[in-house]
């Protein structure tokens, strides 16, 4: 049991390190999304369903190449993309003076 606990502790420490890296990468992604917001003409351009489909297809391929479950990666990305769309919509409205931010 002690060996299992030590192994679990090690695994959790490695996960914590990956989380630190992921948060840094997500912060960089957020900064880029914020830069893109004022360049978009309207809410449809922010939602960009064709771009979402393109990103999802690309990450599914990347997941397969990395030995990850493409369905799991797609679910994670769709959630992340929606969160960024919500944030970008708010940012777009703030910058362009839009009358009403999106509803959640």
Helices and strands as residue ranges (DSSP letters): H 2-37, H 43-47, H 49-66, H 70-96
